[in-house]
Amino acid sequence: MPAVAWFRRDLRLGDNPALGAAAAVDGTVVPLFVVDPALWEPAGDVRRAYLVDSLRSLDDSLDGKLLLQHGDPVTHVVNVARAADATQVHIAADYGPYGARRDEAVREALAAHGIELVTTGSPYAVAPGRVTKDDGTAYRVYTPFYRAWLRHGWRPPAADVEADYVMPVDCHGYPERPDLPFELPAAGEQAALERWAAFRAKRLKAYDDTRNLPAVDGTSVMGHHLKWGEIHPRTILADLGDSEAEDVYRKEIAWREFYADVLHQRPDSARVSLDARFDDDFPWDSGKDADRMFEAWATGRTGYPFVDAGMRQLLAEGWMHNRVRMVVASFLVKDLHLPWQRGAAHFMRWLRDGDLASNSHGWQWTAGCGTDASPYYRVFNPVGQGEKFDPTGDYVRRYVPELAHLPGKTAHTPWDVLGGYDHGYPERIVDHAAERQEALDRFAAMKAARA
Ligand SMILES: Cc1cc2nc3c(=O)[nH]c(=O)nc-3n(C[C@H](O)[C@H](O)[C@H](O)COP(=O)(O)OP(=O)(O)OC[C@H]3O[C@@H](n4cnc5c(N)ncnc54)[C@H](O)[C@@H]3O)c2cc1C
């Protein structure tokens, strides 16, 4: 009797314990993916296109046996399991707010037909909720979480799976892939393993030195592969040794695990500030002027070169370097006085690695309202950050052609250069020093209101 392996955020065959558990039933597996409108509709074109590419790759690895169904998972998972005469459906746990609710609904619907939903593993090295303080409560600060996460440890990668794959009902086919104005990187398990191997061979040893320099190919760009589970973080962790650079990389993987843990504790924190004062009391800007400011930010026309380069990289590639994500997020919240949720929604629409936990909490960290937040009064200087982390100006010139004529670091300060605006680069929409002070004043007023 076959078992169903229901793929969601684990689009790979290797190091996949849930698939292994399905194959262990009798060696015959129905590999199922349900294109769920509740996730597909809000995903945005970039993530939709990437998902189609990733599904094609998974289907190829299964010799065309990936069973695609479109619609409500409650209906389709039950239908497929019944058609296959399966008594078990196997999944890796989903700890996102929607995924956890969906799985409970599917579990109940399956149980009504005597079919079991079996959960094995998760998209994390250590499942959210497992790492706790001695008193059983969750960590709210990253560094102690990291130490406890290391102490907890994780399993080695799972063994390869041998199975016969079958399709008991008609396949609905791939969802339509949206056209994008740019190419996405290759998707799928093979691409993930190759990218990881290339990063390990060439760039990992210098990661601690180069990871903050957006003009340099210094980070792994594994986010989209991890997001869709084309590689498991455990596979990555198993390859890391004890050098300084490997340690720093392990800590970045741990941020992903920490934010998943925080979202698991507080599912509403995907949309609401962990520090409720920022939603209830903070005087955010709104109205037509605020919309105009948002538009300038989103299209990379703020007049601050480092910010604009980042926002244009996002629109040009569906990706932005981490250092620049922090700077543009700080700019939206503290220079433009707009709520982090607006920026987070824009990121989710455009980032190919858009992930609810890492995105919402990356934003909350920068905005100063999250767990382990950077203090609100830490306001990134968009010019100073550019000069420090893009000292040659190469990053700015790459994404902002109106500044391509400015040599070296002068690309960060067109206002100081004769002819700086000759090619149509916009003037600064706000004065950073004045808006920084305004942000601090509003913060002080918010604190005083609750005192
Ligand atoms: C405002 C903001 C929004 C963000 N939104 C997302 C998002 O939607 N999805 C996402 O995966 N990351 C997000 N991040 C975190 C980080 O920017 C990206 O993970 C990283 O830039 C991805 O590039 P990389 O794979 O080359 O990273 P590397 O530096 O090579 O890091 C390796 C992996 O570690 C994880 N990681 C690294 N830094 C972080 C971090 N700060 N938080 C969580 N995980 C991390 C990622 O899985 C990443 O792929 C956000 C950060 C900020 C400040």
The ligand as an SDF file (V2000), in Angstrom:
LIG
                    3D

 53 58  0  0  0  0  0  0  0  0999 V2000
   14.8130   43.9290    6.5680 C   0  0  0  0  0  0  0  0  0  0  0  0
   15.3200   42.5220    6.3390 C   0  0  0  0  0  0  0  0  0  0  0  0
   14.5330   41.6060    5.6630 C   0  0  0  0  0  0  0  0  0  0  0  0
   14.9950   40.3000    5.4420 C   0  0  0  0  0  0  0  0  0  0  0  0
   14.1770   39.4030    4.7750 N   0  0  0  0  0  0  0  0  0  0  0  0
   14.5830   38.1180    4.6130 C   0  0  0  0  0  0  0  0  0  0  0  0
   13.7550   37.1710    3.9510 C   0  0  0  0  0  0  0  0  0  0  0  0
   12.6330   37.4630    3.5330 O   0  0  0  0  0  0  0  0  0  0  0  0
   14.2360   35.9030    3.7910 N   0  0  0  0  0  0  0  0  0  0  0  0
   15.4690   35.5310    4.2420 C   0  0  0  0  0  0  0  0  0  0  0  0
   15.8570   34.3700    4.0610 O   0  0  0  0  0  0  0  0  0  0  0  0
   16.2640   36.4060    4.8890 N   0  0  0  0  0  0  0  0  0  0  0  0
   15.8670   37.6950    5.0760 C   0  0  0  0  0  0  0  0  0  0  0  0
   16.6990   38.5720    5.7100 N   0  0  0  0  0  0  0  0  0  0  0  0
   17.9870   38.1070    6.2340 C   0  0  0  0  0  0  0  0  0  0  0  0
   19.1800   38.2220    5.2720 C   0  0  0  0  0  0  0  0  0  0  0  0
   19.2200   39.5020    4.7060 O   0  0  0  0  0  0  0  0  0  0  0  0
   19.1400   37.1870    4.1550 C   0  0  0  0  0  0  0  0  0  0  0  0
   18.9370   35.8900    4.6880 O   0  0  0  0  0  0  0  0  0  0  0  0
   20.4370   37.1630    3.3620 C   0  0  0  0  0  0  0  0  0  0  0  0
   20.6990   38.4410    2.8380 O   0  0  0  0  0  0  0  0  0  0  0  0
   20.3360   36.1430    2.2420 C   0  0  0  0  0  0  0  0  0  0  0  0
   21.4990   36.1800    1.4510 O   0  0  0  0  0  0  0  0  0  0  0  0
   22.5570   35.0170    1.5240 P   0  0  0  0  0  0  0  0  0  0  0  0
   21.8830   33.7050    1.3350 O   0  0  0  0  0  0  0  0  0  0  0  0
   23.6540   35.3800    0.6030 O   0  0  0  0  0  0  0  0  0  0  0  0
   23.0500   35.1410    3.0370 O   0  0  0  0  0  0  0  0  0  0  0  0
   24.3570   34.5550    3.7430 P   0  0  0  0  0  0  0  0  0  0  0  0
   25.0540   35.6990    4.3780 O   0  0  0  0  0  0  0  0  0  0  0  0
   25.1380   33.7030    2.8440 O   0  0  0  0  0  0  0  0  0  0  0  0
   23.7290   33.6910    4.9330 O   0  0  0  0  0  0  0  0  0  0  0  0
   23.4250   32.2910    4.7950 C   0  0  0  0  0  0  0  0  0  0  0  0
   22.0070   32.0140    5.1900 C   0  0  0  0  0  0  0  0  0  0  0  0
   21.8210   32.3310    6.5800 O   0  0  0  0  0  0  0  0  0  0  0  0
   20.5050   32.8510    6.7730 C   0  0  0  0  0  0  0  0  0  0  0  0
   20.6070   34.2350    7.2470 N   0  0  0  0  0  0  0  0  0  0  0  0
   21.6340   35.0930    7.0810 C   0  0  0  0  0  0  0  0  0  0  0  0
   21.3830   36.2470    7.7130 N   0  0  0  0  0  0  0  0  0  0  0  0
   20.1730   36.1340    8.2660 C   0  0  0  0  0  0  0  0  0  0  0  0
   19.3540   36.9940    9.0550 C   0  0  0  0  0  0  0  0  0  0  0  0
   19.7570   38.2120    9.4160 N   0  0  0  0  0  0  0  0  0  0  0  0
   18.1520   36.5490    9.4430 N   0  0  0  0  0  0  0  0  0  0  0  0
   17.7200   35.3040    9.1060 C   0  0  0  0  0  0  0  0  0  0  0  0
   18.4520   34.4490    8.3700 N   0  0  0  0  0  0  0  0  0  0  0  0
   19.6590   34.8510    7.9650 C   0  0  0  0  0  0  0  0  0  0  0  0
   19.8160   32.8230    5.4220 C   0  0  0  0  0  0  0  0  0  0  0  0
   19.0710   31.6270    5.3190 O   0  0  0  0  0  0  0  0  0  0  0  0
   20.9820   32.8510    4.4540 C   0  0  0  0  0  0  0  0  0  0  0  0
   20.6640   32.3010    3.1960 O   0  0  0  0  0  0  0  0  0  0  0  0
   16.2630   39.9080    5.9270 C   0  0  0  0  0  0  0  0  0  0  0  0
   17.0580   40.8490    6.5950 C   0  0  0  0  0  0  0  0  0  0  0  0
   16.5920   42.1410    6.7930 C   0  0  0  0  0  0  0  0  0  0  0  0
   17.4710   43.1260    7.5110 C   0  0  0  0  0  0  0  0  0  0  0  0
  1  2  1  0
  2  3  1  0
  2 52  2  0
  3  4  2  0
  4  5  1  0
  4 50  1  0
  5  6  2  0
  6  7  1  0
  6 13  1  0
  7  8  2  0
  7  9  1  0
  9 10  1  0
 10 11  2  0
 10 12  1  0
 12 13  2  0
 13 14  1  0
 14 15  1  0
 14 50  1  0
 15 16  1  0
 16 17  1  0
 16 18  1  0
 18 19  1  0
 18 20  1  0
 20 21  1  0
 20 22  1  0
 22 23  1  0
 23 24  1  0
 24 25  2  0
 24 26  1  0
 24 27  1  0
 27 28  1  0
 28 29  2  0
 28 30  1  0
 28 31  1  0
 31 32  1  0
 32 33  1  0
 33 34  1  0
 33 48  1  0
 34 35  1  0
 35 36  1  0
 35 46  1  0
 36 37  1  0
 36 45  1  0
 37 38  2  0
 38 39  1  0
 39 40  1  0
 39 45  2  0
 40 41  1  0
 40 42  2  0
 42 43  1  0
 43 44  2  0
 44 45  1  0
 46 47  1  0
 46 48  1  0
 48 49  1  0
 50 51  2  0
 51 52  1  0
 52 53  1  0
M  END
$$$$
